[in-house]
Amino acid sequence: KAVVSTQSTGMTQVTVQQVFRTFSFLAESCVFAYLGMATFSFTHSFHPALIVWSILLCLLGRGLNIGLLTLLANRFRQTKITPQQQFIMWFSGLRGAIAFALALHLPFAEDVKQVIVSTTLVIVLFTILVMGGSTMPVIKLVTWWSDRQTGRMRLESEDRHHLADQDSEVDFVTVHTEGQGGDTEYMLSKTVEFGRNLNVEEVEPGAAPSKWSQIDEKYLVPFFRKKFTQQEIRMACNEMQDLTTKWHTDVETGSQMLDDEEDNDEHSL
């Protein structure tokens, strides 16, 4: 996206985005229409125990999948995937067209196939209606809880800094009230002690770029991004200036014509 967006105009980006959104909407409409017809047109065979165990195992498998993959991904990411985000990824996982299509094409006997198709359809409807319908309230709840934890940690951090500032002020006052020749050495020792206790990683201006960013900047961006010459840039500026001048002239001409028409209407009246 970062490479393609630099090579296309704003109008092109908006047009492509709307086209793909339209195709996505049409595909989703066909999928949900087919699932709705399958709910009432197919012959079903429901087994509650199989349905419950299937839903639980699907949730467990998705949790293990997200946990292991995010643990691996966080080792190479600068911005880590937080536990709250992992929970939302687990909760908002939906089963739909792919699972149902695979169940329809299983080469089993008719009675076994009915059980599998019915169980898959219930899982799909459960994840879409129940979990999908409650995703936004769960996101708001997780966001509220995360903000509350962050605010509590911020207050604790401010309290610690406040206490540290008070201790520093006491040391400073004690040193200057003594008025002895060892004041400079004492203040220097306190500064060195403070520097040793300081976490250097928290005050770094910026982290080093990741390996993927370096590869992207060194190889991918020069390969996909076109380099314009100074002549092409001047030609583009001249074309833009001509278009702007033409547009401004057309606007002035159109406004002048409207004024003339209004004057003619007034004279006719």
C-alpha positions in Angstrom: 0.0 0.0 0.0 2.8 2.4 0.9 4.4 1.8 -2.5 1.3 1.8 -4.7 -0.3 4.9 -3.0 2.6 7.1 -4.1 2.1 6.1 -7.8 -1.6 6.8 -8.0 -3.7 9.9 -7.7 -6.2 10.5 -4.9 -9.1 10.0 -7.3 -7.6 6.6 -8.5 -7.2 5.4 -4.9 -10.8 6.3 -4.0 -12.1 4.7 -7.1 -10.2 1.4 -6.6 -11.2 1.4 -3.0 -14.9 1.8 -3.8 -14.8 -0.9 -6.5 -13.3 -3.4 -4.2 -15.8 -2.5 -1.5 -18.6 -3.1 -4.0 -17.3 -6.5 -4.9 -16.8 -7.4 -1.2 -20.4 -6.3 -0.5 -21.8 -8.4 -3.4 -19.8 -11.5 -2.3 -20.9 -11.1 1.3 -24.5 -10.7 0.2 -24.4 -13.9 -1.9 -22.8 -15.8 1.0 -25.4 -14.7 3.5 -28.2 -15.3 1.1 -27.0 -18.9 0.4 -26.6 -19.6 4.2 -30.1 -18.3 4.8 -31.6 -20.5 2.1 -29.5 -23.5 3.4 -31.0 -23.1 6.8 -34.5 -23.8 5.6 -34.0 -25.8 2.4 -31.6 -28.5 3.5 -32.5 -31.6 5.5 -30.7 -31.3 8.8 -29.6 -33.7 11.6 -28.6 -31.9 14.8 -26.6 -33.5 17.6 -26.3 -31.0 20.5 -23.3 -32.7 22.1 -21.4 -32.6 18.9 -22.4 -28.9 18.3 -21.3 -27.8 21.8 -18.0 -29.7 21.6 -17.3 -28.4 18.1 -17.8 -24.8 19.2 -15.6 -25.2 22.3 -12.8 -26.9 20.3 -13.0 -24.2 17.6 -12.6 -21.5 20.2 -9.8 -23.4 21.9 -8.0 -24.0 18.6 -8.3 -20.3 17.6 -7.0 -19.2 21.0 -3.9 -21.4 20.7 -3.4 -20.3 17.1 -3.5 -16.6 17.9 -1.4 -17.0 21.1 1.4 -18.9 19.4 1.5 -16.8 16.2 1.4 -13.5 18.1 4.1 -14.7 20.4 6.2 -15.4 17.4 5.3 -12.2 15.6 6.1 -10.0 18.6 9.6 -11.2 18.5 10.1 -9.3 15.2 7.7 -6.4 15.7 8.4 -2.9 17.0 4.8 -2.4 17.9 3.8 -5.4 20.0 0.3 -7.0 19.8 -1.1 -6.5 23.2 -3.1 -9.1 25.1 -6.2 -7.0 24.7 -5.8 -7.0 20.9 -5.2 -10.8 21.0 -8.4 -11.2 22.9 -10.4 -9.2 20.3 -8.7 -11.2 17.5 -9.8 -14.4 19.2 -13.4 -13.2 20.0 -14.1 -11.7 16.6 -13.1 -14.7 14.5 -16.0 -15.7 12.3 -16.6 -18.9 10.4 -18.5 -18.6 7.2 -18.5 -19.5 3.5 -15.2 -21.5 3.4 -16.2 -23.8 6.3 -19.7 -24.4 4.9 -18.4 -25.0 1.4 -15.9 -27.6 2.7 -18.6 -29.3 4.7 -20.9 -29.5 1.6 -18.1 -31.2 -0.5 -17.0 -33.9 2.0 -17.1 -37.3 0.4 -19.1 -39.0 3.2 -22.3 -41.0 3.4 -25.5 -39.0 3.2 -26.5 -39.4 6.9 -22.9 -38.4 8.1 -22.8 -35.5 5.7 -26.1 -34.2 7.0 -24.7 -34.2 10.6 -21.5 -32.4 9.5 -23.4 -29.8 7.4 -25.9 -29.1 10.2 -23.2 -28.8 12.8 -21.1 -26.5 10.6 -24.2 -24.3 9.8 -24.9 -23.9 13.6 -21.3 -23.0 14.2 -21.4 -20.4 11.4 -24.6 -18.9 12.6 -23.3 -18.9 16.2 -20.1 -17.1 15.4 -21.8 -14.6 13.1 -24.9 -13.7 15.1 -23.7 -14.2 18.7 -20.0 -13.4 18.6 -20.1 -11.1 15.6 -23.1 -9.2 17.0 -21.4 -8.7 20.4 -18.0 -7.7 19.1 -18.5 -4.0 19.4 -19.7 -4.1 23.1 -16.8 -6.4 23.9 -14.4 -4.0 22.2 -15.8 -1.1 24.2 -15.5 -3.1 27.4 -11.9 -4.1 26.7 -11.0 -0.5 25.8 -12.6 0.8 29.0 -10.7 -1.8 31.1 -7.4 -1.1 29.2 -7.8 2.7 29.8 -8.5 2.1 33.4 -5.4 0.0 33.9 -3.3 2.5 31.9 -4.7 5.4 34.1 -3.9 3.4 37.3 -0.3 2.7 36.1 0.1 6.4 35.2 -1.1 7.5 38.6 1.4 5.1 40.3 4.2 6.3 38.1 3.3 10.0 38.9 3.3 9.2 42.6 6.7 7.5 42.3 8.2 10.5 40.4 6.6 12.9 42.9 8.3 11.0 45.8 11.6 11.0 43.9 11.3 14.7 43.3 10.7 15.3 47.0 13.7 13.2 47.9 15.9 15.2 45.5 14.7 18.5 46.9 15.5 17.3 50.4 19.0 16.3 49.4 19.5 19.6 47.6 18.4 21.6 50.6 20.6 19.5 53.0 23.6 20.0 50.8 23.3 23.8 50.7 22.5 24.2 54.3 25.7 22.4 55.3 27.9 24.9 53.5 30.9 22.7 53.5 33.6 22.2 50.9 32.3 18.7 50.1 29.1 19.9 48.6 30.2 19.6 45.0 31.4 16.0 45.5 28.1 15.1 47.2 26.0 16.5 44.4 28.2 14.8 41.8 27.8 11.4 43.5 24.0 11.9 43.6 23.9 12.7 39.9 26.0 9.6 39.1 23.7 7.5 41.2 20.7 8.9 39.5 22.2 8.1 36.1 22.9 4.5 37.0 19.3 4.0 38.2 17.9 5.6 35.0 16.5 3.3 32.4 18.3 4.3 29.2 15.8 2.6 26.9 13.0 4.9 28.1 14.8 8.1 27.0 16.0 7.0 23.6 14.7 9.3 20.9 13.7 6.5 18.6 14.1 2.8 18.2 16.2 1.3 15.3 14.3 0.5 12.2 13.3 -3.1 11.8 14.8 -5.5 9.3 11.7 -5.4 7.2 11.7 -1.6 7.0 15.3 -1.7 5.9 14.6 -4.2 3.2 11.5 -2.3 2.1 13.5 1.0 1.9 16.5 -0.5 0.2 15.0 -2.9 -2.4 11.2 -2.7 -2.7 10.6 1.0 -2.7 13.3 1.8 -5.4 11.9 -1.1 -7.5 8.2 -0.2 -7.4 8.5 3.6 -7.1 9.2 5.6 -10.2 11.9 8.2 -10.0 10.9 11.4 -11.8 13.5 13.5 -13.6 13.7 17.3 -13.1 12.3 17.8 -16.6 9.3 15.6 -15.9 8.6 17.5 -12.7 8.8 20.8 -14.5 6.4 19.5 -17.2 4.0 18.3 -14.6 4.1 21.7 -12.8 3.5 23.5 -16.1 0.5 21.2 -17.0 -0.9 21.7 -13.5 -0.5 25.5 -13.9 -2.2 25.4 -17.3 -5.1 23.4 -15.9 -5.5 25.7 -13.0 -5.5 28.8 -15.2 -8.0 27.2 -17.6 -10.3 26.2 -14.7 -10.1 29.7 -13.2 -10.9 31.2 -16.6 -13.9 28.9 -17.1 -15.2 29.8 -13.6 -14.9 33.5 -14.3 -16.5 33.1 -17.7 -19.3 31.1 -16.3 -20.0 33.6 -13.5 -19.9 36.5 -16.1 -22.4 34.7 -18.3 -24.7 34.2 -15.3 -24.5 37.8 -14.4 -25.3 38.8 -18.0 -28.3 36.5 -18.0 -29.6 38.0 -14.7 -29.2 41.5 -16.2 -31.1 40.5 -19.3 -33.9 39.0 -17.1 -34.1 42.2 -15.1 -34.3 44.3 -18.2 -37.0 42.1 -19.7 -39.1 42.4 -16.6 
